[in-house]
């Protein structure tokens, strides 16, 4: 099985940082391994490693890009995450006082070592929580510099980008040019204080041409379809997720777009990617909004 190591890091929001040639080339449907590093590029293997300065690629580096044979620009690829493994340990805290959501008298932001052992993260105070690893950064390399995240993917921070799920995203280059990184051992919806359990990961993935033709990124789970709307403001993000889901349902069930819209807007659930950019002004960093709809609605018979 081919493996792309974490030596091949770049910042996906700067396409000019991309290597001249993709370091990995795969066939459609071919499983491969990919190594990613934590957002600070410091690889925490012991508590002493918390004293390390951030590495040269700090700032949500991605590993890649991966070139997929037979994929053309404007094709939609389906990226299935077959497995994810946490590498090393991590820390927890807040990056600065602007992200501290407790009253000022409650103390100053601190960084704590979090041991990851036997599939669990050991939080300060003795609380043990099973890990649920996910990629924070995920998508394709855009053809020009743009918001991060946006319709190409990027730093989405959506917990459903995890093992067992398939992510559908439209390409802008021949070969797809897929990349991922910014692993989290655990993250709830919202990545509330902007500092998750940042870890290095090893993932086993496969990529093929999608059967879907969505209006935005789609996450497919065993039970749901999730449309990921990312625009320059909250209303735009919610609208894109809703329109995209209505379009998918309309095409699947032979409905009019308006009929499908009324269905998904009353039955679907909206969840959010990283919410902390709203603390700093929503136009600075787009916030992904994700519309969840049970797969059963796509298969149920009409009355």
ChimeraX attribute file (.defattr): number of C-alpha atoms within 10 A of each C-alpha:
attribute: neighborCount
match mode: 1-to-1
recipient: residues
	/A:1	7
	/A:2	13
	/A:3	15
	/A:4	20
	/A:5	17
	/A:6	20
	/A:7	12
	/A:8	19
	/A:9	25
	/A:10	25
	/A:11	22
	/A:12	32
	/A:13	25
	/A:14	15
	/A:15	15
	/A:16	13
	/A:17	11
	/A:18	18
	/A:19	13
	/A:20	7
	/A:21	10
	/A:22	16
	/A:23	16
	/A:24	18
	/A:25	17
	/A:26	18
	/A:27	15
	/A:28	17
	/A:29	15
	/A:30	13
	/A:31	17
	/A:32	19
	/A:33	17
	/A:34	23
	/A:35	25
	/A:36	31
	/A:37	29
	/A:38	28
	/A:39	26
	/A:40	21
	/A:41	24
	/A:42	20
	/A:43	22
	/A:44	25
	/A:45	16
	/A:46	13
	/A:47	14
	/A:48	9
	/A:49	15
	/A:50	18
	/A:51	9
	/A:52	12
	/A:53	11
	/A:54	15
	/A:55	13
	/A:56	10
	/A:57	17
	/A:58	18
	/A:59	15
	/A:60	26
	/A:61	28
	/A:62	32
	/A:63	27
	/A:64	30
	/A:65	27
	/A:66	23
	/A:67	23
	/A:68	25
	/A:69	15
	/A:70	14
	/A:71	21
	/A:72	17
	/A:73	13
	/A:74	13
	/A:75	20
	/A:76	24
	/A:77	29
	/A:78	25
	/A:79	23
	/A:80	23
	/A:81	21
	/A:82	17
	/A:83	16
	/A:84	23
	/A:85	20
	/A:86	23
	/A:87	20
	/A:88	15
	/A:89	24
	/A:90	28
	/A:91	23
	/A:92	17
	/A:93	18
	/A:94	18
	/A:95	14
	/A:96	13
	/A:97	12
	/A:98	11
	/A:99	18
	/A:100	19
	/A:101	12
	/A:102	11
	/A:103	8
	/A:104	10
	/A:105	6
	/A:106	9
	/A:107	9
	/A:108	13
	/A:109	18
	/A:110	13
	/A:111	11
	/A:112	15
	/A:113	19
	/A:114	20
	/A:115	20
	/A:116	23
	/A:117	14
	/A:118	8
	/A:119	14
	/A:120	17
	/A:121	23
	/A:122	19
	/A:123	16
	/A:124	13
	/A:125	6
	/A:126	8
	/A:127	9
	/A:128	16
	/A:129	13
	/A:130	14
	/A:131	20
	/A:132	20
	/A:133	26
	/A:134	30
	/A:135	29
	/A:136	30
	/A:137	27
	/A:138	28
	/A:139	30
	/A:140	27
	/A:141	27
	/A:142	22
	/A:143	13
	/A:144	11
	/A:145	12
	/A:146	13
	/A:147	19
	/A:148	20
	/A:149	23
	/A:150	25
	/A:151	22
	/A:152	25
	/A:153	29
	/A:154	26
	/A:155	29
	/A:156	26
	/A:157	30
	/A:158	26
	/A:159	22
	/A:160	23
	/A:161	22
	/A:162	24
	/A:163	20
	/A:164	15
	/A:165	20
	/A:166	25
	/A:167	25
	/A:168	25
	/A:169	31
	/A:170	27
	/A:171	23
	/A:172	19
	/A:173	18
	/A:174	15
	/A:175	22
	/A:176	30
	/A:177	23
	/A:178	27
	/A:179	25
	/A:180	31
	/A:181	33
	/A:182	30
	/A:183	34
	/A:184	27
	/A:185	27
	/A:186	19
	/A:187	23
	/A:188	14
	/A:189	14
	/A:190	21
	/A:191	20
	/A:192	17
	/A:193	19
	/A:194	17
	/A:195	19
	/A:196	24
	/A:197	20
	/A:198	29
	/A:199	32
	/A:200	30
	/A:201	24
	/A:202	21
	/A:203	25
	/A:204	19
	/A:205	20
	/A:206	20
	/A:207	27
	/A:208	21
	/A:209	20
	/A:210	17
	/A:211	10
	/A:212	15
	/A:213	18
	/A:214	18
	/A:215	20
	/A:216	23
	/A:217	27
	/A:218	26
	/A:219	25
	/A:220	22
	/A:221	18
	/A:222	10
	/A:223	12
	/A:224	17
	/A:225	25
	/A:226	27
	/A:227	31
	/A:228	33
	/A:229	31
	/A:230	30
	/A:231	23
	/A:232	17
	/A:233	17
	/A:234	18
	/A:235	12
	/A:236	17
	/A:237	21
	/A:238	24
	/A:239	16
	/A:240	23
	/A:241	27
	/A:242	26
	/A:243	23
	/A:244	24
	/A:245	32
	/A:246	25
	/A:247	21
	/A:248	22
	/A:249	24
	/A:250	19
	/A:251	15
	/A:252	13
	/A:253	15
	/A:254	12
	/A:255	15
	/A:256	13
	/A:257	17
	/A:258	12
	/A:259	13
	/A:260	22
	/A:261	19
	/A:262	12
	/A:263	17
	/A:264	21
	/A:265	16
	/A:266	8
	/A:267	13
	/A:268	17
	/A:269	13
	/A:270	17
	/A:271	16
	/A:272	22
	/A:273	25
	/A:274	26
	/A:275	20
	/A:276	18
	/A:277	18
	/A:278	15
	/A:279	10
	/A:280	11
	/A:281	11
	/A:282	15
	/A:283	14
	/A:284	13
	/A:285	21
	/A:286	27
	/A:287	31
	/A:288	33
	/A:289	30
	/A:290	29
	/A:291	29
	/A:292	24
	/A:293	22
	/A:294	17
	/A:295	16
	/A:296	11
	/A:297	17
	/A:298	16
	/A:299	11
	/A:300	9
	/A:301	8
	/A:302	7
	/A:303	3
